[in-house]
Amino acid sequence: MRKSPFLVFFECKAICLVTLALVACSDNGTNAAEFNAASVCPQSGRGTFVDERDGQVYKFTTIGNQVWMAENLNYSLSELAVLEPDSGKLVSPIVKCYDDNEDCSGIGRLYNWYAAHYACPNGWHLPSEAEWRTLVENMGGNEVASARLRAQFGWKPINRGENLNGTDDCGFSLFPVKTYAQDTASTKYELSVWTSTNHYDRGRKLYADFISYHKDVIFNSADRFSDNMAVRCLKD
């Protein structure tokens, strides 16, 4: 039976719409099912290295064209004073364990910005905001990168039935350091990590914030350079 021209027209239109929808879906690189860790961060780009200053061994992972430390820095930085990069003045570095513990193993140390600027091993550096943003883009964009960078455990649930842990697709293994539990509304798990970047003309330093209840990686500015945060070094 010969189809009417109208029927043929509507069938063709339906086929075109379905085709366009499939193309649109295939271009959505942030879809969790389409993230290809074997391409973005292959196992062959992961390993360990030794910090020659104190003999500590750190994991690293290659994501895109960047090689990142895959755990927080734990170097004590024995210097009594360092040069402030912007002014050249002598300033005091501050290095401590979380909650003033004596053992920093497993979590790493917390640094004020001055200490963070000098703390990375030779051949590594404190990453800039732009370098952190490159990492976020390599992990699929801001709405999914935080979950893909978080460790698969350690981000404890706050409410029954929820899961704040990540998928850790590339072995970046972000663990929370700060915990707030004054009341239900403000309870969160958080890891704040320094960047080397100034906040435009305000003289503040930017840091990357990974917070339990936020999908996005949030870039904030520190009011005080004495604030203590974690450090992830990037290979030169």
C-alpha positions in Angstrom: 0.0 0.0 0.0 1.3 3.4 -0.9 1.8 5.8 2.1 0.3 9.2 1.9 2.7 12.1 1.6 1.7 13.4 5.0 2.5 10.1 6.7 5.9 10.0 5.0 6.6 13.6 6.2 5.7 12.8 9.8 7.7 9.6 9.8 10.8 11.4 8.5 10.4 14.2 11.0 10.2 11.7 13.9 13.3 9.9 12.7 15.2 13.3 12.5 14.1 14.2 16.1 15.3 10.8 17.5 18.6 11.2 15.6 19.2 14.7 17.0 18.4 13.5 20.5 20.9 10.6 20.3 23.6 13.0 19.0 22.9 15.4 21.9 23.1 12.6 24.4 26.4 11.3 23.0 27.9 14.8 23.3 27.1 15.1 27.0 30.6 14.4 28.4 29.4 14.9 32.0 27.2 11.8 31.9 28.6 9.4 34.5 28.1 6.4 32.2 30.2 8.0 29.5 33.2 9.1 31.6 36.1 7.1 30.3 38.6 6.8 33.1 40.8 4.5 31.0 41.3 7.4 28.5 41.3 10.4 30.9 43.5 8.9 33.7 44.9 5.4 32.6 46.3 3.1 35.2 49.7 3.4 33.5 49.8 7.1 34.6 49.6 6.2 38.3 52.3 5.3 40.7 54.4 6.5 43.6 57.4 8.8 44.1 59.8 9.6 47.0 60.1 13.0 48.5 63.9 13.3 48.8 63.7 15.8 51.7 62.3 13.3 54.2 61.9 10.0 52.4 58.1 10.0 52.5 56.4 8.1 49.7 53.4 9.7 47.9 51.0 8.4 45.3 50.5 10.2 42.1 47.9 10.1 39.3 47.9 11.5 35.8 44.7 13.2 34.7 44.8 14.6 31.2 48.2 16.2 30.8 48.5 16.9 34.5 50.4 14.8 37.1 48.9 15.3 40.6 49.8 14.1 44.0 47.1 11.6 44.9 47.2 12.4 48.6 47.7 15.4 50.8 51.2 16.7 51.4 52.7 15.8 54.8 56.0 17.7 54.8 56.9 19.4 58.1 58.7 22.5 56.5 61.3 23.3 59.1 62.0 26.8 58.0 61.5 29.5 60.6 60.8 32.2 58.0 60.1 32.4 54.3 59.8 35.2 51.8 56.3 36.3 51.0 56.0 35.9 47.2 54.3 39.2 46.5 56.2 41.6 48.8 59.5 39.7 49.5 59.0 40.3 53.2 60.0 37.6 55.7 56.9 35.9 57.1 56.3 32.9 59.4 55.2 29.6 57.8 52.6 27.6 59.9 52.4 23.9 59.5 50.2 21.7 61.8 48.2 18.5 61.9 44.4 18.6 61.8 42.9 19.3 65.2 46.4 19.7 66.7 47.1 16.0 66.6 50.7 14.8 66.7 50.2 12.3 63.9 49.5 13.7 60.4 49.7 10.3 58.6 46.8 9.4 56.4 45.5 13.0 56.3 48.5 15.1 55.7 49.4 18.5 57.2 47.6 21.8 57.1 49.5 24.9 55.9 49.1 28.6 56.0 49.5 30.1 52.5 53.1 31.1 53.0 54.1 27.6 54.0 52.0 26.1 51.2 53.9 28.1 48.7 57.2 26.6 49.7 56.1 23.1 50.8 56.0 21.1 47.6 59.0 18.8 46.7 61.5 19.7 44.0 59.9 19.2 40.6 56.4 19.9 42.0 54.6 23.2 42.7 51.5 24.6 44.4 48.9 24.6 41.6 47.2 27.8 40.5 43.4 28.4 40.2 43.7 27.8 36.4 45.4 24.5 36.9 42.7 23.4 39.4 40.1 24.4 36.9 41.8 22.4 34.2 41.5 19.4 36.5 37.8 20.1 37.0 37.3 20.2 33.2 39.2 17.0 32.7 37.0 15.3 35.2 33.8 16.2 33.3 33.0 19.7 34.5 32.0 21.4 37.7 28.8 19.5 38.4 30.4 16.1 38.5 34.1 16.7 39.2 33.8 16.9 42.9 32.2 13.4 43.2 34.7 11.9 40.8 37.6 13.2 42.8 36.4 12.2 46.2 37.5 9.0 47.9 35.0 6.1 48.0 35.0 6.3 51.8 35.5 8.8 54.6 32.7 11.2 53.6 30.4 9.9 56.3 26.6 10.2 55.8 24.9 13.0 57.7 21.3 11.9 57.2 20.1 8.3 57.1 20.3 6.8 53.6 22.5 9.4 51.9 25.9 8.8 50.3 28.4 11.6 50.3 31.3 9.4 49.2 32.7 9.8 45.7 33.6 7.5 42.9 37.3 8.3 42.9 37.5 7.5 39.1 41.1 8.6 38.7 42.6 7.6 42.1 42.7 11.3 43.3 41.3 10.2 46.6 40.1 13.4 48.3 39.3 12.9 52.0 37.5 15.4 54.2 39.6 17.2 56.8 37.2 19.7 58.5 34.0 18.5 60.1 31.2 20.8 61.4 28.6 19.3 63.6 27.1 22.1 65.8 23.6 21.4 64.5 22.0 19.5 61.7 21.8 22.6 59.4 25.5 23.3 59.5 26.9 19.8 59.6 29.2 19.2 56.7 32.4 17.5 55.7 34.9 19.6 53.8 38.4 19.7 52.3 39.9 23.0 51.5 43.0 23.0 49.3 45.3 26.0 48.6 45.9 27.5 45.2 48.8 29.8 44.4 46.5 32.5 43.0 45.8 35.9 44.2 42.1 37.0 44.3 42.3 39.7 41.7 43.3 43.0 43.3 42.2 42.2 46.8 45.4 40.5 47.9 43.6 37.4 49.1 44.6 33.9 48.2 42.2 31.5 46.4 41.5 28.0 47.6 39.5 25.1 46.2 36.7 23.9 48.5 35.2 20.4 48.3 32.1 20.4 50.5 29.8 17.4 51.3 26.5 19.1 50.2 27.8 20.9 47.1 28.2 19.2 43.7 30.4 22.0 42.5 34.0 22.6 43.3 33.9 26.1 44.9 36.7 28.6 44.7 36.8 30.9 47.7 39.2 33.6 48.9 40.9 33.5 52.3 40.5 36.6 54.5 43.7 35.6 56.4 46.8 34.0 55.0 47.2 32.3 58.3 44.2 30.0 57.6 45.4 26.4 57.5 44.5 24.2 54.6 45.7 21.1 52.8 48.1 21.1 49.9 48.0 18.9 46.7 51.1 19.4 44.6 51.2 19.4 40.8 54.2 18.1 38.8 56.2 20.9 37.0 
